[in-house]
């Protein structure tokens, strides 16, 4: 939905038709964040519905389409972390036999590899959220820091640790004998942070 000068965007977003258009435009993004976090369709759909319900209640506080997108990402991420911390969702979810969500194959998804998804799903919740926001949602570290209300150095630290854990687990699964931190994959966030 393109911004309209003045207060037109808010007027256009109000009402059933305007809100339905917002949901249609952003439901894939919200669902993608939730699904990659839990790899469980039911939980992802439930959290997505909660996010949009919360948006409906707070629509007057949204200033622009850019603010809307940021608000949805932030709210979805925080809801995932909160939901994960509840004891009822800490049980392991069997990965075998889960069908891929119908909406995901239509979008170019950098995390479609089943092995990568399983590895990311094994990360602690904050590291998982940082990895999903960085590599799935393609957000910069400063955007992630603002969204999660963390210092940028902390986000870099979570990202660096998560990549190290992912490399180590991937090396173990692939049976690699060499060090997991060799090669171009290690030139990512750790060195980018030093360039600043």
C-alpha positions, 0 to 999 in steps of 0.5 A: 500500500503506497503512502498517501500525503497527509493523513490519507494512509491512516484513513485508507488503512481503517475499516475492514477493506483497508485492514484486509489489504494490510493483512494480505500484503504482509501475512507472508512476511509475518508467517515466514518469521514465525514458521522459521522460528518454530517450524510448526504451522499451527504455532506460526498461524496462531502467532500470526493471528495474534500479531494482526489482532494486536495490529488491529487494536493499535492501528492508530499508532502506525504512522506510515507503511514503512512503520507498519512493516517494521512494527509487524516484524518487531511484534512477530519476533517478540511474540515468537520469543515470548511464545518459545519461552513458555514451557508448553512450546519447549518440547521438541517438534518432530521434523520428519513428516512436516509438510512445507508451508504452501506459501513458502515455495513461491518466494525466493527463500534463503533458508529453504534447505531442510538441513539449514532450517533444522540447524537454525531451529536448534539455536537458542531463541535470541540467536535464532531470532537474530539469524532469521531477521538477518538472513531470512528478512535481510535486515541490517544489524542496526535494524535488528538491534533497534527491533530487539532493543539490544546494543549492536555489539550484542547483536553482532555477538549473537550472530557470531556465536550462532554462525559458529554453532551452525558451522560446528553442527554442520561440520559434525553432520557432514563428517568434515574432519577439518576445522569448521571455521576455515574458509569464506563462511567465516568472513561474515559478521565477525569481520564485518563488525571490525570494519566499522 
